[in-house]
Amino acid sequence: MTTRAGFVAFIGEPNAGKSTLTNWMVGAKVSIVTHKVQTTRARIRGVALEGDAQLVIVDTPGLFRPRRRLDRAMVAAAWSGVADADVVVLLVEAHRGITDGVQAILDALSERVGKAKIALAINKIDRVQSEVLLKLTEDLNAAYPFAKTFMISAEKGYGCADLKKWLADEMPEGPWFYPEDQIADLPLRMIAAEMTREKLTLRLHQELPYQLTVETENWEERGDGSARIDQMIYVARDGHKGIILGKKGETVKAVSKAAREELEEFLGRKVHLFLQVKVRPNWLEEADRYSEMGLDFRDGNS
């Protein structure tokens, strides 16, 4: 059997559906998904199989106009994910159309992408009428010569199988990069930290989720087959610590329970999860925090 393997980068504005599509392709949750923008920080690689092909999916942070060091490092990570890819898929939200952000990505594509084929995936098609969709397809293809256009709903799975099959056919021939049963190349410690961060993001409001980070400090395999996981939630201010703990510690307890349940499902065994909250006023300027997130601290300078 001839095998194929290659890298696929999903790019687009924050919230375009990249993480949802990554999880659909992999058939498991490897990328955090919330209704808040900018939740994917590092380039998360999911591993998906389609026939004799292995797709290594790079779910990049959303491309936006960066303001802070963390933002700049995230945008640099997104574009470097594109540089390594065999095929790039630009996701555009059907109901939002060609926003300023989409236009900025279209303008940058030629110089940033190199030899990779670029496909267009118009996502959330269930939110608009067909004539709106046709007009958007025409306008986007007039703006850039896409190799192929797909109409999808990543959330509902419409059109995703066609996209996956096309991607598989486009992969170069060669051996698979990962074992058949591996679904992500993030270390388990980082996946565990991301799961907790997702639960925090879903429970907290407005700006706070961008002012915190989660690190897995200790992972202990126990004799009974369970795992003890200790995590630290870093926040920038004292007031944030109080918000995360909540009244009588209720918020952090609820977050811990939700993260533990998801970890147990993901790992297929019992997990003992312990969360602590620590104030580090300058964590957004610390190189170690960035490497824990899989980002390059130096990219934040540019």
Buried (B, 14 or more C-beta within 10 A) or exposed (E): EEEBBBBBBBBBBBBBBBBBBBBBBBEBBBBBBBEBEBBBBBBBBBBBBBEBBBBBBBBBBBBBEBEEBBBBBBBBBBBBBBEEBBBBBBBBBBEBBBEEBBEEBBEBBEEBBEEBBBBBBBBBBEEBEEEBBEEBBEEBEEBBEBBBBBBBBBBEEBBBEEBBEBBBEBBEEEEBBBEEEEBBBBEBBBBBBBBBBBBBBBBBEEEBBBBBBBBBBEBEEEEEEBBBBBBBBBBBEEEBBEBBBBEEEEBBEEBBEBBBBBBBEBBEBBBEBEBEBEEBEEBBBBEEBBEBBBBBBEBBEE
